[in-house]
Amino acid sequence: MEKVETESRGAQQGPMSSDSWSRKRFMAMVGGTGAAGAFATLLAACGGSAEEPPDAEPTTGSAGGDLGIVQYALTLELLEEDFYDQILESGEVKDRKVRKLVEEVYGNEKEHADALRLTVENLGAVPNEPPETDFDAVLAGGEPTIIETAALVENLGAAAYLGQAARIENPRILEAALSIHTVEARHAARFNELARNGFESGKQLVGSIPDGPFSKPMDMETVLKKVQPFLAS
């Protein structure tokens, strides 16, 4: 199987316009974030209440802080949700078991996004709009390319969540964040298996255990570079 080599949604608070996404817009979203306690809201995606995140630090309403990172996480989940939605709509996945997997992963990402969106609203802000994506080349490659890209995107999601773990102070918040990180990693493992990427590959975003015994976190700017090929210019 030919491998896809393309490396495949900090925060600007307030409503986002619906104009085309670009690297500049994504950078504006990424910049200026980084307070501890930002992932209190992820408890919602693990069965907790999004209406009252336990022990969360109050938002200051600035461009950074808790709200900024929640918006960043929301945008990544919206990108993933849109990716799987487009796969299902395209009809390019013919294998019944693979399609079922895509449907289940789509449902997971949608629940993550819904919980994060509600949390942003409860923090008194307007959730980011979904980014305008461009997965045309992936879909045109058919089922093999779709599977390979899904493996890369899920490895990226796991690395992105891990990249925020060191900023978390509250143990309950850390538990929630790692719970979602684990789901993303499990998605990645299954897609890597289907893509025949192997257990380890030496590449950070390829393979079921791409980083060896210790997974490497990925900061926001690096995540941006990886998702850039999937954003409409």
C-alpha positions as CSV (number, residue, x, y, z in Angstrom):
1,M,0.0,0.0,0.0
2,E,1.3,3.4,-0.9
3,K,1.9,5.4,2.2
4,V,0.6,9.0,2.5
5,E,3.5,11.2,3.4
6,T,1.5,14.4,4.0
7,E,1.7,15.3,7.7
8,S,-1.7,15.9,8.6
9,R,-8.8,23.0,14.5
10,G,-4.5,29.4,21.4
11,A,-7.3,31.1,20.8
12,Q,-9.0,34.2,19.6
13,Q,-12.0,34.7,21.8
14,G,-15.4,35.6,20.6
15,P,-17.3,34.7,17.5
16,M,-15.4,33.6,14.5
17,S,-16.5,34.7,11.0
18,S,-17.3,32.2,8.4
19,D,-14.7,33.3,5.9
20,S,-12.1,30.9,4.6
21,W,-9.6,29.5,7.1
22,S,-6.0,30.1,6.5
23,R,-2.7,29.6,8.3
24,K,-2.9,33.1,9.6
25,R,-6.4,32.6,11.1
26,F,-5.3,29.3,12.7
27,M,-2.2,31.0,14.2
28,A,-4.4,33.7,15.6
29,M,-6.4,31.0,17.4
30,V,-3.3,29.2,18.7
31,G,-1.5,32.3,20.0
32,G,-1.7,33.5,23.6
33,T,-3.1,30.5,25.3
34,G,-1.8,28.4,28.2
35,A,-3.4,28.6,31.7
36,A,-3.5,25.7,34.1
37,G,-6.9,24.2,34.6
38,A,-8.0,24.6,30.9
39,F,-9.1,21.1,30.5
40,A,-11.7,21.1,33.3
41,T,-14.2,21.2,30.6
42,L,-13.1,17.9,29.2
43,L,-14.8,16.2,32.1
44,A,-17.9,16.7,30.0
45,A,-16.6,14.4,27.3
46,C,-15.9,11.8,29.9
47,G,-19.4,11.7,31.4
48,G,-19.1,14.7,33.7
49,S,-21.2,17.8,33.6
50,A,-20.3,20.5,31.1
51,E,-22.6,23.0,32.8
52,E,-20.5,23.1,36.0
53,P,-16.9,22.0,35.4
54,P,-15.7,20.9,38.9
55,D,-13.0,23.0,40.5
56,A,-12.3,24.9,37.3
57,E,-10.5,28.2,37.4
58,P,-12.8,31.1,36.5
59,T,-12.1,32.5,33.1
60,T,-10.9,36.1,32.9
61,G,-12.3,36.7,29.5
62,S,-8.9,37.3,28.0
63,A,-7.7,35.9,24.8
64,G,-5.7,33.2,26.6
65,G,-6.3,31.2,29.7
66,D,-8.8,28.4,30.1
67,L,-11.1,29.7,27.4
68,G,-8.4,29.9,24.8
69,I,-7.3,26.2,25.3
70,V,-10.9,25.0,25.3
71,Q,-11.5,26.8,22.0
72,Y,-8.3,25.2,20.6
73,A,-9.4,21.8,21.6
74,L,-12.9,22.4,20.2
75,T,-11.4,23.4,16.8
76,L,-9.4,20.2,16.6
77,E,-12.4,18.1,17.4
78,L,-14.5,20.0,14.8
79,L,-11.9,19.3,12.2
80,E,-11.9,15.6,13.1
81,E,-15.7,15.4,13.2
82,D,-15.8,17.1,9.7
83,F,-13.2,14.6,8.3
84,Y,-15.2,11.6,9.3
85,D,-18.5,13.1,8.2
86,Q,-17.0,13.7,4.8
87,I,-15.7,10.2,4.6
88,L,-19.2,8.8,5.3
89,E,-20.8,11.1,2.8
90,S,-18.4,10.3,0.1
91,G,-19.2,6.6,0.1
92,E,-15.5,5.8,-0.6
93,V,-15.2,3.4,2.3
94,K,-16.6,0.1,0.9
95,D,-15.5,-2.4,3.5
96,R,-18.4,-2.8,6.0
97,K,-16.1,-3.2,9.1
98,V,-14.1,-0.1,8.2
99,R,-17.2,1.9,7.6
100,K,-18.6,0.8,11.0
101,L,-15.3,1.9,12.6
102,V,-15.5,5.3,10.9
103,E,-19.1,5.7,12.1
104,E,-18.1,5.0,15.7
105,V,-15.1,7.3,15.6
106,Y,-17.3,10.0,14.1
107,G,-19.7,9.6,17.0
108,N,-16.8,9.9,19.5
109,E,-15.5,13.1,17.9
110,K,-18.9,14.6,17.7
111,E,-19.5,14.0,21.4
112,H,-16.2,15.6,22.3
113,A,-17.0,18.7,20.1
114,D,-20.5,19.0,21.6
115,A,-19.2,18.9,25.2
116,L,-16.5,21.5,24.4
117,R,-18.9,23.8,22.6
118,L,-21.3,23.7,25.6
119,T,-18.4,24.5,27.9
120,V,-17.4,27.5,25.9
121,E,-20.9,28.8,26.1
122,N,-21.1,28.3,29.8
123,L,-17.9,30.3,30.1
124,G,-19.8,33.2,28.5
125,A,-18.2,33.1,25.1
126,V,-19.2,32.2,21.5
127,P,-17.7,28.8,20.4
128,N,-15.4,28.9,17.4
129,E,-17.0,28.1,14.1
130,P,-15.9,24.9,12.3
131,P,-12.8,25.4,10.2
132,E,-13.3,25.2,6.4
133,T,-11.5,22.0,5.4
134,D,-10.2,20.5,2.2
135,F,-10.0,16.7,2.3
136,D,-10.7,16.3,-1.4
137,A,-7.3,14.8,-2.2
138,V,-7.7,12.3,0.7
139,L,-11.1,11.2,-0.5
140,A,-10.0,11.0,-4.1
141,G,-7.4,8.5,-3.0
142,G,-10.1,6.1,-2.0
143,E,-10.2,3.8,1.0
144,P,-6.4,3.1,1.4
145,T,-5.6,6.9,1.5
146,I,-8.6,7.5,3.8
147,I,-7.4,4.9,6.3
148,E,-3.8,6.1,6.2
149,T,-4.9,9.7,6.8
150,A,-7.2,8.7,9.6
151,A,-4.3,7.0,11.3
152,L,-2.2,10.2,11.0
153,V,-5.0,12.5,12.2
154,E,-5.7,10.3,15.3
155,N,-2.1,10.1,16.2
156,L,-2.0,13.9,15.9
157,G,-5.0,14.3,18.1
158,A,-3.4,12.2,20.8
159,A,-0.2,14.2,20.7
160,A,-2.1,17.5,20.8
161,Y,-4.0,16.6,24.0
162,L,-0.8,15.3,25.6
163,G,0.8,18.6,24.7
164,Q,-1.5,20.3,27.2
165,A,-1.1,17.8,30.1
166,A,1.8,19.6,31.8
167,R,-0.4,22.7,32.2
168,I,-3.0,20.9,34.3
169,E,-2.9,21.3,38.1
170,N,-6.2,19.8,39.2
171,P,-6.0,16.0,39.4
172,R,-9.7,15.6,38.2
173,I,-9.0,17.7,35.2
174,L,-5.9,15.7,34.4
175,E,-7.9,12.5,34.6
176,A,-10.4,13.9,32.1
177,A,-7.8,15.1,29.6
178,L,-5.9,11.8,29.7
179,S,-9.2,10.0,29.2
180,I,-9.8,11.7,25.9
181,H,-6.1,11.4,25.0
182,T,-6.5,7.6,25.5
183,V,-9.6,7.5,23.2
184,E,-7.7,9.3,20.4
185,A,-4.7,6.9,20.8
186,R,-7.0,3.9,20.6
187,H,-8.5,5.3,17.4
188,A,-5.0,5.7,16.1
189,A,-4.0,2.2,17.0
190,R,-6.9,0.7,15.1
191,F,-6.4,2.8,12.0
192,N,-2.7,2.2,12.0
193,E,-3.4,-1.5,12.1
194,L,-5.7,-1.3,9.1
195,A,-3.1,0.8,7.3
196,R,-0.4,-1.8,8.0
197,N,1.8,0.9,9.5
198,G,3.2,-1.5,12.0
199,F,3.8,-1.1,15.8
200,E,6.6,1.5,15.5
201,S,7.9,3.4,12.5
202,G,10.3,6.0,13.7
203,K,7.9,8.8,12.6
204,Q,6.0,10.6,15.3
205,L,2.6,10.4,13.6
206,V,2.8,6.9,12.0
207,G,2.5,3.6,13.7
208,S,0.4,2.2,16.6
209,I,3.2,3.2,19.0
210,P,4.9,5.9,16.9
211,D,7.1,7.4,19.7
212,G,8.3,4.1,21.3
213,P,7.9,3.6,25.0
214,F,7.2,7.3,25.8
215,S,4.7,9.3,23.7
216,K,5.9,12.8,22.6
217,P,3.5,15.8,23.2
218,M,2.9,18.2,20.4
219,D,2.6,22.0,21.0
220,M,0.0,24.1,19.3
221,E,2.2,25.6,16.6
222,T,3.4,22.2,15.6
223,V,-0.2,20.9,15.4
224,L,-1.0,23.8,13.1
225,K,1.7,22.8,10.7
226,K,0.4,19.2,10.6
227,V,-3.2,20.2,9.9
228,Q,-2.4,22.9,7.4
229,P,-2.7,20.6,4.4
230,F,-6.3,19.9,5.4
231,L,-7.4,23.6,5.8
232,A,-9.0,25.4,2.9
233,S,-6.8,28.3,1.7
